[in-house]
Amino acid sequence: MLSLGTTWWLWQFETRNAEIAQRARADANVQIFASRVEQRMRAEEQVLRGVEGLFSAGSPLGREAFSRYVDALQLGADVSGVVGLGWAPLISASQLPAHVAEMRGLGYVAYATVPPGVRLQYAPLVQLEPASNMELRSLGQDLLADSTHRIAMERARDSGAAAITGKFSSSPDDGFDARAGFAMFLPVYQSATPTNTVEARQAHLLGWVVAPCLMHVWMAGLPALDIRGTRVRIFDGVELSKQSLLFDSSPAALPPAPSSAETLEYLQVAGRTWTLVMAEQADAAAPPSHNRSQMIARNGVFLSSVLALLAWVLLSDRARTVAMATQMTNELRESKEHFELIFDSSPDGMLVTQQADGLVVDINKGFTAMTGYQRGDVVSVSIGALPIWKSVDDRRRYRKQLAEHQFCENLEVALLTKAGHTIVGILSAQPATFKGVACFVGVVRDITSRKAVEDRMAHMAQHDALTGLPNRALFDDRLKQAMVQANRNGGRMALLYLDLDHFKPVNDTWGHAVGDVLLKAVAQRMHDSVRASDTVARIGGDEFVVLLPSVHDAADALSVAEIIREALNQSFEVVTGTVVHISSSTGVAIYPDHGRDEITLSKNADMAMYRSKQQGRNQVVLFAPPEPVDLGAAAI
């Protein structure tokens, strides 16, 4: 029974660790995938804010100007899946006749709002770029008349932020569909008007920029993630049904393996909840740790069976026992050797300590291979005095668990090898009797490599894969912390939005590989131009943001922005003998002068950056409220 119990415990330990490793891998994958979905959504929002910035900057924005802007974007990898950009102005019932006449005067002789009928307000789609047959079919569609669109539009209007619709599909009753998608709306308000309250936003709304998206193409634009053997599904909302299924990486795939639980993550994207579900496929290969647990089970059961057979023979037939004594003794000796083989062949480190005084009684070969300590180095030494503990706290926690619970389970510890290297291990211990003495059998699993992978994956979830700079998710977190700190101390902070000038010609002329080299060099120069307490992040293709958590005044922020501008205005040698020249346009907003929340401050910094572009590029512009403009000239 002791042998069977030990086998059962070792098998349980191995199985638990395999499950922990699988769960850690699944959790890390789902966190990275969720982060990239959120980052992808922010990139799309930035595209819409470009249109908003053109309105807010006071430039007349006619149909041709809108079309030129969308053409200049060249909707690509950062926003793949976006069918186009559209404009839907807010039209009151009294304005509708004049609006219809204006559109017909532009050549759309059959123009009318769809569906027909009298309503208090309309939001007809008057332009969708790039122009296509879809635009002609959609022209005049009153987006406010559709409940799916209206909910998102009203949420965007009242919050001042981008909002997305629920799922729409060409076949809503069939579950997953290649035409399934959503639409993002961003409100545009009258220039030089207050928008700090819901009432003010409703009163000064001009209309919405809209971006319809196809989900399967949109997901294809995500940065690559190695999730082979994993099925990824995204549902609109929290209900996991065919009707709410937005995306399925394997629509015809086998169901998840019954032994592998699905991993769920709820994403808040542009004011809506998506449910991300990831599960290993049923035919995925078993991990090596699963094979080790099976080996322990087989060998342990074999040993236990031999010992049980011996006990049965001794009790059932004394005469036969005498006759078979020599044979069974030999088999028992072989069984003990087999048990020792299990102990010594385990890749995990195992050590036996006396319960009474903590002295080490024995260690296995796995412990020696892991730490470098031989049996003679540790036997008869108290476990508390062993030089393997890197942290006094880890040693204290281990001894406390044994004292209070008589066992220890899955304690993460940092250990020192005999050579002085640090390893990370999972330490567990169970009580047992060893040569008649009450002992603890401890097992250490080396997870150093796994921990490094988890740390690397966590870093990837918060940093740009190309430049290594913080991504939007990490930057947003630091921005919130900086605003809380500035508000508490009554201080100022600054936000810089920066867009590279003439970057696209570099990509077109030299290729994306050279463009990537240039982006890395830009990131390094920006990083070298700021203080250690400042944060530089990449939020889009050639868009960067800089957080200055503490500035004395606007002049302080402008000085840093000018240092960055001058650094980027110098030539770059992207490959040997190839020199390129770019510049940057930077917008600066100061907290609390130009915004007391993240949305307002970011919007104003972005607006200042667009003004820098309009004023000739390669300059730094401090945000200033725009001059009032003729609303008739701004309407499409």
N, C-alpha and C positions, 0 to 999 in steps of 0.2 A: 504493500500500500504506500509506503514511503517513496519507493521508486516511481510508482504511478503518479503519486501526488506531485513529486518533483517534476516529472515529465509534463504533467498537466500545467504546472505553474510556468515552466519554461515555454511551453507552447502558447499559453495565454499571453505571456510577456512579449513573445515574438509577434503574435497576431496583433496585439494592441499597438505595438510599434509600427507594424506595417500599415495598420489603419490610420495611425497618427500621421505617418509620412504621406499616405495617400490624401488624407484630409488637408494637410498643409499644402500639398501640391495643388489640390483643387482650389483651396481658398486663395492661394497666391495667383493662380490663373484667372479666377473670376474677378479678383481685385484689379489686376492689370487690364483685363478685357473691359471692365466697367469704366476704368479711368480713361481708356482710349475712346470709348463711346462718348463719354462726357467731353473729352477734348475735341472730338470730331464735331460735336454739336456746337461747341464754342467757336470753332473755326467757321462754321456756317453762319453763326450769329454775327461774326465780325464782317462777313461779306454784306449782310443786310445793313449793318451799321454804316457801311460806306455810303449807301444810298441815303440813309438818314442824315449823314454828315453833309452831303451835297445840298439837301434842303436847308439844313440848319446854318450852313455857311453863307446863305443868302444868294446863291447863284441861281438864275432862272434855269429851271430844269424841264425842258420840253421833251417831246418824244424822241427826237434825234439825240439829244444829250444823254437821255436815259439809255438808249440803245448803245451809244458809244461807250458809256461806262461799263455796261455788261460785257460788251465785246472785249474791252481792255482787261476785264477780270480773267478771261479765258478759263472758265470753270473747269478745274482739273482735279488733281489727286486730293487736294485739301477739301474740296467740296463736290467730289464725284457723287452722282446720284441725285443732285439738284437738277430738276428738269429745266429750271430757268428762274429768273427774277421777275416779279410782277408788281404792278402798282394798282392799288384799289383806293381811290379817294372816298372820303366820307361825304355823301350827298344827302341833303335834307329833302323832304317831299316837295317843298317850295322851289328848290334848286333843280329838281329833276328835269323839267322841260328844257331849261337852258342847257343843261348838261347833255341831253340827248341831241339837241340841235348842234351843239359844238362838235360832238363826235361825228355826226353825219356830215358836218362841214369839212371834216378832215378826210372825207372820202368813204366812210363806213355808212353807206346810204341806207342799209337795212338795220342799223344799230338800234337796239332796244335792250332794256334791262330784263333779265331772265332770273326767276320766273316773273311773269307780269303780275300786276296787282298794286294796290296802294299800301304803302308802309311809311312809318315815321322817318326812317333812315334807310339809306342804301349804301352799299360799298361795292359797286360794279368793278370787275376787273377790266381796266381800260388798256393795259399793255402787258405783254409777257415776252421777255427776251431770253434767249435768242428767238427771233420770230419763226413761227412754224405753223403748220396746219392746226396745231393745238391752240395757238393764240386765236385763230379765227373762230374755232369752235367754242372757246371759252370767253370770248369778248362779250362783255355785258353781263356775265354771270354775277348775280348779286350774292357775294360771299356771306353777307349777314343773314341772308334768307335760309342758309343751311345751318342747322343746329350744331353740327360738328365743327364747322368753321367759326360760327358765332361765339361759342364758348371760349375758344382760344383767342379770338380777336378781342373780346371784352376783357379777358384776363390780361392780355398784353396792353390794352389801352389803360387799364386801371393801375397796372404795376409799373409801366414805363419800360418793361423788359421784354425780351423775346418770349414767345409762347408757341407751343406746338399743338396741333390738333390730335384727336384720337385717330385710330387706324381708319383709313379709307381703302376700299378695294373694289376692283371691277367685278368680283364675285364674292360678296361678303358672307355668303352662307357656306362657302367651301373650305373654310379654314385658311391654311397657307396658300398664298397666291402670289405669282411673280409680279403682279401689279399692285400689291399692297404697299402702302406708303403713308406719309403724313405731310402736313404743310406747316411751315414755320411763319409766324407773323411778327413783325416788329412795327410798333406805332411810330408815326412821325407827327410831331407837334409844330404849331406855329412858332416861327423864330422869335426870339426875344420875349417870350412869355413865360410866366412861372409855371412849373410843372411839379411842384413839391407836395401837392396833395392830390387825392383821387379826383376831387371836384375840379381842380384846375386842369388836370390831364384830360378829363372828359370835355371840358369847355374849349380847349385849344387844340383838339385833335384835327389834323389834316387828312389822315388816312393811314393805310398800312402798306408796308413793303411785304411781299409774300414770296415764299420759296417752296413750291411743291417738290416733294422728294419721293423717289422709288426706293424702298427699303433694301432690296437685295443688292442694288447697285451702290447705295449709300454705305452699306456694310462692307462692300468690297474695297472701299477707300480707306478702311482702317489699316494702321500700320501692322505689318505681319507679326503673328504670334504663333509659336509652335504649340498647337493644341491637337496634334494628330491623335486620332482615336477618341476624340471628345466631340460630343454633339452640343451645339450651341443653339439655344432658342431664346427669342425675345418676345414677350407678351406686352400688349398695351394694357396698363393697369395691373391689378394684383390677381385677377382671375385667370387661371391657366386653362383656357378653353380654345377650341379651334377658331371660334369667332374673334378672339383677341390676339391670335398668333400673328405677329408682325414679321418674324424672320425665323427660318429654320435652316441650319447649315447642312442638314441631311434629311430632307423631307421624307425620303423613302427608307430611312435608316432603321436598323433593328432597335427595339426598345432598350433602355439602359439595363445593364446587368443588375439583377435583383440584389446582389451583394454590394453594389456601389451606389450609395445614396446620392441623389442629385444635390447640387450646390446652387442655392438661390441667392440673388443679390437684388435689392430694390434700388433702382436708380431714379434720382430726381433730375429730369432733363427738361429744361425750358418750361418749368411749371407743371410738368406731368410726370406720373410715375410709370416707369417701365420695370418689368420683372425679367431679370436675366437668369436663365437656367442653363447650367452646364452639367453634363453627365458623361462618364466614360462609357464607350460602347460595350455591348455584351461580349464582343469577341476580342477586346483588348487583352494584350498579354499580361499574365500575372507578374507582379514585381518580384525581384530576387528574394525579398524578405519573405514573401509567401512560400517560396520553395524551401527556405531555411526552416520555417515553422513546420512544414510537412516533414522535413527530415527529422526534426526533433521529435515529432509525434510518432513517426514510424520506429525510430530507434528506441525511444522511450517505452513504447508499447511492447516492443520485442523483449526488452530487458524485464519489464514488469511481468510479461507472460512466463518467462523462464523462472522467475522467482516464485510466481504463483504456483506453477507446476511443481516446483520443489516442495512448497508448503503442503500442497495437496497430497503428494506422495508420502511425506513424512507423517501426515495425520491418518491416511487411509490404509496404509499397509506397511506396518513396521518391519515385517520380514523382508518385504521387497525393498524397503529402504536400505536395509543393511547390504542387500545384494547389489543395489545400484549406487551405493555410497561413493565409490571411487569415480564412477562415470559422472554422477551429478556434481561432485566436487569440482571435477574438471570443467563441466559446463558452467558452474557458478563462477569459477575463476575467469572463464571466458566472458561471462556476462558482466562481471565487475570491470574487466578490461574494456568491454563495450561501453559501459557507463562512463568510465574514465575518458573514453574516446569522445563521447558526447561533450563532456566537460571541457576537454582540451581542444576539441576541434571547433568549438563555437567561435565565430569571429568576434563576438562581444567579449569584453573584459569581465571576468568573474573573480570575486574574492570572498573568502569566508572569514568572518570575524566572530570572536566570542561575545555573547551578549553581556556577560558579567563585566568584563574590563575593556572590551573593544580591541583586544589584541588580534592581529591578523594570523589566521591559522594556515591558509593556503590561498594560492592564486592560480589561475589557469594561463595557458600560453597566449590566449587572446589579450589578457591584461598586460603581459610582458610585451607583446607586439605593439600594443596601443601606447603604453607609457614608457617602455624602455627599462622598467624595473624588473630585476630577476627575483626569483623566489627568496633567495637569501637576503635581498635588500629590504624586504618588508615583513617577512614572517617574524612574529613575536614583537612587532612594533605596533603601538596603538594607532588605530585608524585616524584619530585626531592629530597625531604627530607625524603622519606621513607627509612628505614634501610635495604631494600631488595637488594640494589645494591652492588654487590661485587666489581665491577669495575667502576670507575668514567667514563672511556671511554665508557662503555656500556650505562650508563645513558645519556651521552652527545650525543651519536649516536642516541638514541631513540628520544630525544627531538629535535634534529636537523632534523630528518626525518619528524616529525610531523610539525615542523615550516615551512619546505621547501615544503612539498608535501601534507600536511593535511591527511596523512595516513602513516602507517608503515607496512611492510610486511616481514615476515619470518626473523626477526632479531635474531640471536643466541646470548643469553646473559647468564651470570653466576649470579645467584641470591643466597642470603643468607636467610635461614629460620630463624624463631624466635629462634630456638634452636642452631643456628650457623652453621648448615650444608650447604654445597654448592650443589645446583642443577643447571642443565643446561636446559635452556628452549628456545623455539622458540616463539618470541613475535611479535604479529601483532595487529594493531589498525585501526579502521575506524571511521569516524565522524558520529554522530547520535544526535537526539534531545531527551533529557531526562527531563521530567516534564517541557517542554518549554525552557530548557536551552541547548545551544550548547555544546555538550560533545564529548569525544572520548571513544569508547568501546574497551578496550584492552583484548586480549585473549592470555594466556600463556600456551603453550603445554610443559609438562615436558618430556624431551628427555634424562634424565640422564642415564637411563638404555640402551637406544638405542645408546647413545654416547659411553658408556662403551663397548658395543658390537663392535661398529665400531673401537674404539681404539684397542680392543683386536684383531680384525680381521686384522687391519693394522699391528699390532705387529707380528701376525702369518705370514703375507706375507713377512716379512723381517727377521724372526728368525727361527731357527731350532726348530721343534716341540718337539723333545726329550730333547735336552740340554738347550734350551733357548738362545743359542749363536746366533750371527748374522749369516744369511745364505749367500750364494754366492752373491746374488743380493745386499744386504746391504754392504757386504765386498768390492765388486767391486766399489761401489760408494765411500766408504771411501778411497780405494786405489787411485782412480783418484784424489780425493781432496788432499790427502797427497802428491802425485806426483806434482800437481800444486803448492802446498805450498813449497815443497822442491826446485822446479825449480825456484820459485820466490825469495826465500831466499838464494839460492846457497848452501843449506844444503844437508844432506844425510838422507836416510830412509832405512829400511831393511824389507825384506819379508822372512818369515820362512814357509817352507812347512814341515809338520810333518805327519808321518804315524806310526800307532801303530804296534809294533812287537808282534807276538804270540797272537793276538786278536782272530783270527779264532778258535783256539783250545778251548778258553773259551766259545765261542758260541756253538761249537760242543759238549763240555762236559757238560756244565751247562744249555744250552738253551738260547734263545734270550732274555728272561726276565732278566737273570743275565747279559747278554751282555749289555742290555740297562742300567742297574744299573751301570755297569763299565764305560760306555761312559759318563754318567752324572758325575761320580766321576772324570773322566779324565778332563772333561770340567771345573769342579770347581777348580781342582788343577792348570790347565793352567791359568785360570782367576786370581787366587790368586798369580800367579808367575810374573805377568806383572804389568805395571803402569796403572793408570786410563786412560791415554791418548792412550794406546795401544789397539788394537782390536784382539780378538781371535774369529775365526769363524770355523764352521764345514761345510765342502764342500762335504763330501761323507760319506760312511759307517764308516770307522775308519781313515779318513783323516781330518786334521785340518790345518788351516793357521793362522799365526800371523803377524799382521802389526805393525811395530815399526816406527811411523811417524817421529821420530827425533832421530838420533844416531850420535855420534861424528865420529866413524870409525867402521871398521869391528869388532874390538875387543869388542866394546860395544855391538854389535848385538850378537856375539858369547857368550858373558857372559850371556845375557838373555836366549839364546837358551840352554845353559848348565844348568841354573837354572831350566828350564822346564824339561829338560832331567832327572835331578836328582830327581825332584818331581815325575815324572812318573815311575821312576825306583824303587820306594818304593812299598811295598806290598799294596794291596787293599782288604779290608774286604767287599765283595759284599753282603753277607748275614751273619747273625750271625753264627760265627764259620767257615765260608768258606772264605779262603784267597787265592787270585790269584796274580800271578806275571806277569807283562808285561814290555815292555820297548818301546822306541820310536827311530825312525830314522828321523833325521832332516836335511833339506837342507836350506842353507842361501844364499840369493842374496842381494846385496847392490845397491841402486840407488844413483848416475847414473853409477857406475863402471860396473855393470853387466847387464845393460839394461836401456834405457831411455823411454820405453813405457811399458804398462801393460803386453802385450803379451810376450815380450822378457824377462822381469823381472820374470814373473810367470814361464815361460818355464825353465829358468835357475835355479830358486829355486827348481823346481820339479826335474830337472836333478841332482842337488846336493843331493836331498833326495834319489834318486835311487842309487847314488854312495854310500851313507851311508848304504843302504841295502846291496849292493854288498860287501862292505868292512867289513861286520860282524855284522851290526845292532847296536842299542843302542849307537849311536854316532852322533855328530854334524859335518857336512861337509860344508865348505864354497865353493861356486861355483868357479871353475877354468876352463878355456877353455880346452876341452879334447885334448889328444894327437892324432895326425893323425893316422888313422888305415888303414889297407889293405882293400880296398873297395870290393875286390873279396871275402874276408872272410865274409863280412857283408851281401852279397847278398844271397838271397834264391835260 
